[in-house]
Amino acid sequence: MKDQDCTQLLQWSLPQLRMRWQGFRKVRGQVCKRIDRRLRELGLADTAAYRSYLENNKDEWTALDSLCRVTVSRFYRDREVFRFIEHEVLVKLSEAAMARGESELRCWSIGCASGEEPYTLAILWDLGAGRKFQALKLTILATDADRGMIERAEEGCYSSGSLADLPRTWKALEFDQRGDSYCIKAEQRDKVTFFAQDIRTNAPEGPFHLIL
């Protein structure tokens, strides 16, 4: 499948799935490979044939929706964003919460995949703002439409590649090594609650101080 053909298919189909093409531009390779395999399974010659198939088989939209779930994730991915969250956002939110007499800082991680983002937030809290604002409790709600991803997140064990962007000292502080896997420690795991939910149809009850 040519990249141009896949791009055109995604630009046409994503709005009908209530998704935005802009979010797929840099990571479309993973999705295009899945769609290419799906075309071969169905015995379809090209994306034009698949588009016609979609128009005549409503159930195929569910299959396409599952193919479009991007699962690329790592701890501390987008390092500069997380540094800003660590040094600016969490501090200011904590100060405001304390000034209001609150005892909990509530965060929501949308599309959490296998848990790297919410666990990174938990680590940042423990190593930074959490030490300064010890009267505050951090709770993180993490949701994803893929139940398989949620199960992996709850397990909390990862390959070394998932930790490649983390500062080296954090591995020893925040993970237990089990064979070739690194498992997030219980004190971080306890900060995060995972459940399967599709943001396009439902949202958890707020309010939240921070939404990722």
Number of C-alpha atoms within 10 A of each C-alpha: 14 10 12 9 13 21 18 13 17 23 16 13 19 16 11 12 14 10 16 14 16 8 10 19 12 8 12 18 15 16 19 21 15 15 22 18 12 16 17 11 9 10 11 14 12 15 20 14 13 20 14 10 15 17 12 10 10 10 10 13 16 11 13 18 15 13 16 19 16 16 15 11 15 22 22 24 18 10 12 10 10 18 13 11 18 19 13 12 15 21 18 14 16 24 16 13 16 16 9 9 10 13 15 15 18 16 22 22 21 19 23 26 27 29 29 22 22 31 27 20 24 24 24 19 21 17 14 15 21 19 11 14 15 11 13 19 15 19 18 23 19 28 27 22 19 19 16 12 21 23 16 14 25 16 14 21 22 23 14 14 10 18 20 14 14 15 9 10 8 12 17 10 12 20 19 15 16 10 7 10 16 20 18 24 17 12 12 19 20 12 17 22 15 21 18 17 19 14 13 10 6 8 11 12 6 9 10 14 15 15 13 12
